Amino acid sequence: MNPFSSGTRLRDMIRAIRSCKTAAEERAVVRKECAAIRAAISENDQDYRHRNLAKLMFIHMLGYPTHFGQMECLKLIASSGFPEKRIGYLGLMLLLDERQEVLMLVTNSLKQDLNHSNQYIIGLALCALGNICSAEMARDLAPEVERLLQFRDPNIRKKAALCSIRIIKKVPDLAENFINPAASLLREKHHGVLITGVQLCTDLCKVSSEALEYFREKCTEGLVKTLKDMANSPYAPEYDIAGITDPFLHIRLLKLLRILGQGDADASDCMNDILAQVATKIESNKNAGNAILYECVGTIMSIEDNGGLRVLAINILGRFLSNRDNNIRYVALNMLMKAITVDAQAVQRHRATILECVKDSDASIRKKALDLVYLLVNESNVKPLTKELIESLEASDQEFKGVLTAKICSLVEKFSPEKIWYIDQMLKVLSEAGNFVKDEVWHALIVVISNASDLHGYSVRALYRAFQTSTEQETLVRVAVWCIGEYGDMLVNNVGMLDIEEPITVTESDAVDALEVSIKRLNSDLTTKAMALIALLKLSSRFPSCSERIKDIILQNKRSFVLELQQRSIEFNCILQKHQNIRSALVERMPVLDEATFSGRRAGSLPTSVSTSTGTARNLPNGIAKPAAAPVADLLDLSSSDAPAPSSSGGDFLQDLLGVDLSPASAPPGTSQPPKAGTDVLLDLLSIGTSPPAQSSSSASNILSSIQDDKASLVNLNGLASLTSLSPNATSASPAPMMDLLDGFGPSPQKKEENGPAYPSLVAYESSTLRMTFNISKQPGNPQITLIQAIFTNLSPNVYNDFLFQAAVPKFLQLHLDPASSNTLPASGNGSIIQSMKVTNSQHGKKSLVMRIRIAYKINNKDVLEEGQVSNFPRDL
């Protein structure tokens, strides 16, 4: 016989495939066998149809396509013999799924087999239906399955219950048809029927509120009695596992009771006794017993309030935490995280055990225990828990330190009772795992220290001590450098000594040594070195005896390959040599940083109007893209990557940082103002009064010539970039205001009007609720570019929120939209939104401007959309 003919036995084909040495040989064998099966199918070979289908199932399990044999399954199902039907139904479940259209053809055969006189054929049909039933088949065959729930043979009833679960999941509307038959299964004595009946009732309760109420009223007592019988006497000895009677049925019953008791006090009272009995009687030294106890705890925590039971349940979880099995400890921690919202006091009793889990060798248990400890912390226990976590930090591995550090910092910031404790704990974290601390955390520490005026001396001394022992922690070095630069004189003179401090002697030279070390460290990054240079510049004014040494250290970076350090070195050296008259004013201590504003920015919760420390309100424009790091922010490294951009200009950032009002008093509300000249910003920064114009010009000229001699571009002394880079929309910088920045004694020359002649205002769009007006102007010398200022006015009595303007132009036009001044349009014309745009016309003189617009906004949380076309532009645009 041909080894690859349709008559080849299944075992011979399997042997041939397994003997293949390579994948190519295997594919060749399968290809020949499939060809032989196709030939037999085309010849309608009935003698070996069942054998061919068995081969196809094996080939399918190897991953080869077998779709050509799907109809053979239907032919075998339609045959009269049990062996053929068995192979046919097996092939149907394996080769097809509910998405196959050919499955519709088997519905009639299934219906006939469900009504067959042979119970084994009925079982085959139920098994197939329970595995591949689609929604259409469920609707057609649900009556037959419902009838079989009352069949005389328990195996058929069990299969019918499992099939019913599939049907109600596919078609929840059919659930009400199965409520009464499912309730009758709960009174069964046969184990298989009872466990499937309990599962069917559980799924019915999930998809039907009517079923839930019915079972809650009619079946709760019966389920409690069944569970009590199992707990008190052997229910079915043949299902005994490790001394536990029928643990699987235990668990199913507990899950169903959990659903019935949730939200119903009467049902919960009915099951309280048996739950207490199960929780106390089941032994926890076996895995089966632990599974039952876990489900029992879940049920107790889900049903209506019973304080004693919940304490018992949480104590069981506490015992789980002492188990040597990691899986049991993990599920206990997981359940305790849910239980803490119900009874936090009971969970607190197991705090010591939970803290031990934070030190566990298993990474998943450490992470879950840390999450639980985080939830346990409150104002009353933050100090002991933080102490324990910091001790764990010292012994934790590198992979876990990052997560643990983030949690500790969050807890300290959230529940800190006093600033000195906050500073102490943060120093411990920075000393132990400073390289894992995120930027916004040490930024916040600087803000807190800045606001704690009575702790400046304490903080700088504590940081100096920590710096001496933990120079490898980068963030600790940064905070120490900043504090030494700001409060170095307090460090040397021991200002503000507290009773809890030990005396320390630090000379001016020692403080400079610390900054020099931070610059010369091999692993110091650019930010740390830049901050150290600024700190040295500040100390040059406070430590006159060390000024020459400081100058030498700064000059060492004059030829640095890092442009930022080279630029700072040259500019700071220029200040030290040629501008002694303004140095002391330039390096004054930073003003107190606004702690509330910084915290709000970190949380992303700054309102549209933010109050500054002067009591004035500052509007945050709508749609402003996050600008590059601002100069003063870079000085302190306080600019967080996840903080929202507070404004669109350098003046606004200085106003926010220093608490001064840089905007003109006459500015009308809702309008955007350009940044003030560099002179005015610096005058506000240094609180220096203006001088006569002649002196201003002379000073500016001297500074300009000195900086040109050093061949360095001018930057803000307290920042990383020039003032013009403060504006996110700035594309070029004029040198004039930066000359005045170093001098600071005269106003900038007025900027000439750059725009060409203006056109008359144009009402571009108007409806009953909204008007859009265009103010049009041209750039001189570039007729292709048109500058448009769109002004939106609300004509209705309702406020428009989430205002968004969009525009589209043809291909010969290029459109650039600037951010809008706000996203809220006041009602009844009491305000407006202004948005600028620039249009470039590549066909200028041939085609005029045209634009399609779309305006979206919300009225009382209801979306509104307006669209239109603007084509009435002047022809010479």
Secondary structure, DSSP 8 states (H G I E B T S, - for coil): --TTSTT--HHHHHHHHHT-SSHHHHHHHHHHHHHHHHHHHHTT--TTHHHHHHHHHHHHHTT---GGGHHHHHHHHHSSSHHHHHHHHHHHHHH--TT-GGGGGGHHHHHHHHT-S-HHHHHHHHHHHHHH--HHHHHHHHHHHHHHTT-SSHHHHHHHHHHHHHHHHH-GGGGGGGHHHHHHHTT--SHHHHHHHHHHHHHHHHH-HHHHHHHHHHTHHHHHHHHHHHHHS-S-GGGEETTEE-HHHHHHHHHHHHHHHTT-HHHHHHHHHHHHHHHHHS-SSSHHHHHHHHHHHHHHHHSS--HHHHHHHHHHHHHHHT-S-HHHHHHHHHHHHHHTTT-HHHHHTTHHHHHHHHT-SSHHHHHHHHHHHHHH--TTTHHHHHHHHHHHHHHS-HHHHHHHHHHHHHHHHHH-SSHHHHHHHHHHHHHHHGGGS-HHHHHHHHHHHHH-GGGHHHHHHHHHHHHHH-TT-HHHHHHHHHHHHHHHHHHHHTTT--TTS------HHHHHHHHHHHHH-TT--HHHHHHHHHHHHHHHHH-GGGHHHHHHHHHTTTT-SSHHHHHHHHHHHHHHHH-HHHHHHHT-------HHHHHHHHHT---SEEE-TTS-EEE--TT----S--HHHHHHT---TTS----SSHHHHHHHHH----S-TT--TT-------HHHHHHHHHT-----HHHHHHHHHHHHHHHHHHT-----TTSSS-GGGGSTT-----HHHHHHHHH-SS--------S--B---EEEEE-SSEEEEEEEEEETTEEEEEEEEEEEEE-SSS-BEEEEEEEE--TTEEEEE---S-S-B-GGGS-EEEEEEEEEETTTTTS---EEEEEEEEETTEEEEEEEEE----TT-
